[in-house]
Amino acid sequence: MIKKRMKNDEIARVISFTLLMVAALLLASITPTYAYDVVVPGDQDDDLIVSDEELEVAEESYDEGDITEVELEKIQNIHDNYPRTIVDSADREVTFYKPVERIITRAPDNCRLVIALGDGDKIVASEQAVKSCLCPTTFGAFDEGCLECYQTILDGRMPDLPEISTRYDIYYELIASLNPDVIITSNTADAQEFEDKVGCPCVVAEGDGWIYNYDDGLYGRIEVVGAVLDREEEAKELISFVESKINMIKSVTDNQDESEKPKVYFAPRGAKLGFYDPKEGRDFTRTFTEYDPMVIAGGKNVAEGAEGYEINVAVEQIIAWDPDYIFVSCSNADDREVIDWIMESPDLQTIAAVQTGNVYNCFYPHCRGRPPDRSLFNMIYMAKVLYPEELGDVDLEVEGNEIFEAFLGVDGVFTEYVDYLVWPREYLNSQ
């Protein structure tokens, strides 16, 4: 009987221990891994709000010399404008109790927009690829490319900017140690993970960099980032800047007879791997069924209407489409040699673009995202290739520098970029 009681007691202890472990795991799943506390200047009762009475206390502290004018202005701003609740790209409501001063971005495209809206000085860390994607350089090496941009952007902080993630890993402990006020990501799943493990506000800002609308495109993304930064006016100005470039091109291409617009094939992943790459398909036979910059530029996308978005097609399909022009993306100087390969390929000799020599490099529209500056310039460049007489007065180098400065806050980036890639400099010199 005693042995039976002992056995029952042991079972009870095991069950109790198991329940405690399950409770601990459940608590861990809803509790941030790292402590995160919101400290609101001027808030004295820890309700994260600066009341009228607390503002009066701050004003008295200023009169007595206990706080500076800058500190008082910050408290006044919080009293007048916070809490602020924004709605992000995933329709999530995110509340801020004070102005954002320390920003971590999870993707180069969002880092670019923070800079474009005037708050690059608040970026304390970002994803690894931001170092090569904002100012195009050799990935991980930084020995060629837009090196002056790389050394000067973010007030010279780019080389030492902490990397909080790679393509495969996220360093949550590092993120927490940097005490961010917000993490801006482009993935809803990431947002939940960050909030669970770090605890600070996380905003989803997504939108395709070459789709010019508010629903799933660049404008909506700019709006969200502008709302986070309390830079709504700057966001409107950036959208207006993009629209001005689009309107400049559309003023020419919208007047062209639709039936006479040239057919265009676009190879957005380059062509250095030939016709087939079994791993990723990053070759000449990979294309987009939609690429707004090319359509705005007055080209008729031969792949439009095909099933899917980024697709691999048979080389026979490209031959059947018989494009008048071919554009091939170029991500580094060596890639420019694919033009000769296309022109000399026996399989492609019947294509109109090959017969007329209308095969061109263009700017690579990816870099751990879809950089809006590159595609916006692609639009102007493609339009000038397709309609050289109508756009003969457009200075591509001036346009390129203006676009890159609008997004990166650094002058002369495009000039560095065209010299790095070589083919754009050759093209510009031939005009």
N, C-alpha and C positions, 0 to 999 in steps of 0.2 A: 504493500500500500504506500509505504514511504517512498520507494523507488518510483512508483507511478506519479506521486505528487512532484518529486524532483524532476521527472521527465516533463511534466506539464509546465513546471516553473521555467525550465530551460526553453521550452517552446514559446512561452509567453515573452521571455526576454528577447528571443530572436525576433518575434513579431514586433515587439516594442521598438527594438533597434532599427528594424526595417522601416517601420513607419516614420521614425525620426529622420532616417536618411532620405526617404521620399519627400518629407516636408522640407528638409534642407535644400534638396534639389529644386523643388518647386519655388522656394523662396529665392534661390539663386537665379532662377530663370526670369523672375520679375524684378530683381534688384540689380541696379547697375554694378558692374564688376569694380568700377573705380568711383570714388566719391566725387560728386559734382555739386557744388553749392553756388547758387546765384546770389551775388552780393550787389544790391542796388544802392548806389550813392544817395545819401539823404534819407533813406528808409531806416527808421529807428525802432519800429515795432515788428520788423521781420515779416510784413505782409506783402513785400515786394512792390509796394506802391508808395509814392511820395505824395502825401496828403497836403492839404492847404496848410495845416498846422506845422507839418514837417518842413515845408518850404519856408515858412516864417522863421523856424529855428535855424535853417541854413542861412537865411538872410542876416539874422542876428550874428551868426558865427562869422560871416563875412565882414560885417561891420566891426566886429571885435578883432579881426585879423587872424582868426583861427583857420579859415579856408581861403583859397585864392579866388580870383574872379573867374578863372577857367573852371574851377570846381563848382562854383555857384551856377555858372551857365549850364553846366552838365546837369545839375540837379533840377534847374528850371526846365530844361528840355524834357527830362524824364517826367516831371510833374505835368507838363503840358501835353505830352505826346505818347506816354506809355502808361499801361501795357498796350502793345500793338499786336494784333493777330493777323497773320497773313494766310493765304491759301496757296499751297505749292502745286507743282505740276501733277501730283498724284491726288489732288483734292483733299489733302491733309491740312488741318488747321494747326498752325504753329504760333505760339505766343512768345513774344519777347518783352522782357520787363525793363530793359535798358538798351541803349544803342549798342550795336555790334562793334566790337573793337578788336577781337582776335578771331580770325577766320581760317578754317581749314577746308580746302577744296579736294574732292575725291577724284576729279577728272580735269584734264587740261582745259577743256572747253569752258567750264565754269570758272576756273582760275582766270582765264582770258577775259571773261565778262566782268569779274570783280575789278580787274585792272582797267578795263574800258570805261567802267562807271566811276572811276576815280578813287577806289579804295584799295589799291594794290599794296599800300603801306601797312594794311591790316592783315595781310596774308602771313600766317606764321608757319605754315607747312602745306604740302600738297602731295599728290601722287607722283611717283618716280618719273613718269614720262613727261611731266610738265617741263622738265629741264631741257628736253630736246624738242618738244612740240610747240612751245610758244615762239621761241627764236630757233628756227630750224637748224639743227646741228647733227653731227654724227652721234647716233644714240650711244650713250655711255662713255664716249671718248672725249667729246668737246674739243677736238683739235682742228675742226674745219666746219664751215657753215657761217651762221650769223653770230660771230663771236663777240662783236662789239655790243650787239643787242643783249647777248647772254650775260655779258659782264656788267651792263648798265641797268637792265630792267630790274624792277623792285628795289631801286636805289642801290644796286650792286649786290643784293642779297641772294640772287639766284644760285650761284655756285654752292653756297652753304645752306640753302633752304632745306630743312628737314624733310625726309621722304617718309610719309606715313603709310604708304602701301606700294605694292608692285602690281603687276598684272595678275599675280596669283595669291599674294599675301597681304594682310592688313595688320598693322602693328598697333593694337588697341592701347597698350600700356604707354607707348610713346604719345599717342593722341591725347590721352588723359593728362599726361605730364605737361603738355603744352597749354592746358587750361583754355580751350577754345570757347568762344561765346556761341559759335554755330559751326556745324559741319554741313557743307553744301555738297550733295551727291547727285548723281543722275539716275539712281536706281532705287526703287521703292524698297526692295528687300534689304539693301544696304542701310537705309534709314532706320528700319526697325532694329537691325543689328547694332547700329551705333547707339541708338537710344537705350537699348537694353544693356550694353556693355560699358558705355561711357557716361550716358545720362544727360549730356547737354543737348540742346535743341538741334535737330537735324532736318534740313530742308531738301526736298527733291526738286531739282531744276533740270528738266529735260526738254528736248526739242531739237529737231534736226537742223544742223547749221546751214543747210542749203535749201530748206523749205521756208518760204517767206510768208508765214502766217502766224496766228496766235494759238491755234489749236494744238498742233503737234510740231510746230516749227520754231524758228529762231526767235521770233518776236515774243512768243509766250515765255520762252526761257529768259530772255532779257528782262521781261516784266517781273518774273519771280525773283531774280537776283536783285533787281532794283528795289523791290518791296522789302527784301531782307535787309538791304543796306540803307533803307530810307532814302533812296536815290531815284525816286520815281521820275523826276524831271530829266535827270541824266539818261534814264532808260528811254524816255520818249525821244530825246535828242539823238541817241544812238540808232534807234529804229528809223528816225527821219533821215539820218545819214545813209543808212542802207537803202532806204526807199529812193533817195536822190540818185544813187548810182543805178538802181534798177530803172528808174524813169528816164535817165539819160540814154540807156540802151534801148528801152522800149520805144522811145520817141523815133527811133530809126526802124527797129525790127517789126513793130506793130503795123508799119505802113507797107510792109512787103506782102506781095501776093502769096497767099498760103500755098497755092499750088506750085509756086516757083521756089519756095524755101528749100535749101539743100538738105538731103538726107545725111544723117550723121551717125556714126558708130563710135561709142565711147568705151574705152578700156580703162576703168578707174583704178585697177590694181597693177597696171603696167603690162609689159609683154616679155620680160626677160626670161620667163620660164617657158616660152613657146606656146604651143597650143593646149598643153595639158599638164596639170599639176595634181596628182592624185590626193595630196594631203589637204591643200587649202584652195585650190583652184585659182590662185592669184596669177592669172596669165591673160593672154590676149582674148581668150574666149569667155572671160567673165565680164558681165556688163550690168548696167542698171536699166530697169524699165522706166524709171523716172529720174531725171536729174534737172531740176528747175533752172539752174544757171545756163545750161546748154539750150533749153527751150526759149528762155528769155532772150538769149543771144541770137535767136532766129534760126536755130537748127531743128530739124524734124528727127526726133529720136527713133531710129529704126526698130528699137526693141520695145517701143511703147505698145502696150496692149498684151504683151506676152505675160504668161502666168508667173507670179512671183514679183520680187523686187530686185534683189541682187542675184543674178542667175548665171549659170554656166550654159553655154550654147555650143552646138557643134560648129566647126569651122565652115561646114557646108551651109549652115544657116546664115552666117555672115556673108558668104558669097551670094546667097539667094537674096539677101537684103540689098546688096549692091550699093553701099553707101557712097555718097559723093565726097564726103570728108571722113577722116578717121582721127580721133584724138586719143592719145595714149598718155596716161599719167606717169610722171617722172618724179621719183622721190630722192634720187641722188644723181650725181654727175654721170656715173657709168650707165644709168638707165637710158640716157639719150640715144645710145647706140641701137636701140630696138627699132628705130625708124628705118635704118638701113636693112635690118632683118626683114621687116614687113615689106619694104619696097622690093626686096630681092627674093622673097618667098615664092617658089613656083606655084604653090597652092592659091595664092592671092592675086595672080596677075590679071584675072578677068574683072576684078573690082574696079569701079570707076575711080575711086580715090587713089588707088595705086597707079592706074594708068595716067592720071593727071598730075600725080605728085602731091596731092592734097592730103598728106599724112603728117600729123603734127604732134609734138609733145605738148603736154599741158601740166598744170600743177596738181600734185598728188592731193586729193581731197580728204585724206584720212590722217590721223595721228592720235591714236588712242581716243578717237572721237571723230568729229566732223568739223574741223576748224572753219568758222564762218568767213574769216579773212581770206583764206585761200580760194574758197569757192566763189566769193564775191568778185575777186580778181579774175578767176577763170571765166566768169560771165563776160567781163569786159574784153578780155583777151580773145575768147572764142568769137565774140561778135565782130571784133576787128579782123580776125582771120576770114570770117564768112562774108563780111561786108567792108572790105578795105577802102573802097571809094567813099562810102557814106560816113565812115568813121575815121577818115584819114587824119583829121585834126586831133584825135585823142592821143595824148602822150601817155603811153602805158607805164612808163617808169614813174611819172608824177602821180598817176592814179594809184599805182601799187604802193608807193610810199605813204600816200594819204590814207589808204585803207588800213595798212598795217599799223600806222601810228594811231589811228582811231581805236584800234583794238588793244594795242600793246603799250601805247604811251611813249614809244621810242621812235625817233626819226631815223630814216635811212635804212630801215630793215629790209625793204624790198630790194634796194640796191645791193645789199649784202647777199640777199637770197639769189638774185639772178646771176651774180658772179659765182656763187657756190655751185649752182646747177649747170652753169655754162651755156646750155642751149638757149635760155631766155636772153642772155647777153648777145649771143649770135643772132637771134631773131631780131632783137631791138636794133642791132647795128646794121641789119639788112634793110630796115625800113627807111 
